[in-house]
Amino acid sequence: MNGKVETLPDLLTLEQVSELLQVHPNTLRNWDKDGTLKAIRLGARKLYRYKKEDIIKLLDKSQGE
């Protein structure tokens, strides 16, 4: 597994995941809507947060193809 991913916190921001996966933030928002990568919405502003374990699963799945 990528050492960079292992050192990240358990909850990641939209910006962190966007940089890590090298996709536009709007792509992540669309993936949340269609269920590809579900986000946790926190606070009154409903900020996007992603579980590190979900990112790892997505990376493993994409590398397996």
RAVEN-V52540 format. One record per residue. RES is the residue in one small letter. SS is DSSP state (H for helix, E for strand, C for the rest). OMEGA is omega in whole degrees, -180 to 180 (* if undefined). D_FIRST is the distance of its C-alpha to the first C-alpha in Angstrom with 2 decimals. Layout:
# RAVEN-V52540
<<RES SS OMEGA D_FIRST> <RES SS OMEGA D_FIRST>>
This chain:
# RAVEN-V52540
<<m C 179 0.00> <n C -180 3.76> <g H 179 6.19> <k H -180 8.64> <v H -177 7.63> <e H -177 7.56> <t C -178 10.97> <l C 176 12.53> <p C -178 15.36> <d C 176 15.54> <l E -177 17.78> <l E 178 17.32> <t E 176 20.28> <l H -178 21.09> <e H 179 20.97> <q H -178 17.51> <v H 178 16.06> <s H 179 18.38> <e H -178 17.20> <l H -177 13.46> <l H -179 14.13> <q C 175 17.10> <v C 179 19.62> <h C 177 22.97> <p H 178 23.50> <n H 176 26.04> <t H 178 23.50> <l H 178 21.62> <r H 178 25.06> <n H 178 25.86> <w H 177 22.67> <d H -179 23.74> <k H -177 27.20> <d H 175 26.26> <g C 179 23.64> <t C 178 20.61> <l C -176 18.88> <k C 178 21.21> <a C 171 21.89> <i E 180 23.60> <r E -174 26.84> <l E 171 28.04> <g C -179 31.43> <a C -179 34.61> <r C 179 33.02> <k C 180 30.44> <l E 179 27.53> <y E 171 24.29> <r E -177 21.34> <y E 178 18.07> <k E 179 16.07> <k H -178 12.49> <e H 178 11.89> <d H 177 13.63> <i H 179 11.58> <i H 178 8.31> <k H -180 10.73> <l H 179 12.16> <l H 178 9.22> <d H 180 8.53> <k H -178 12.32> <s H 178 12.87> <q H -180 10.76> <g H -177 12.71> <e C * 15.96>>
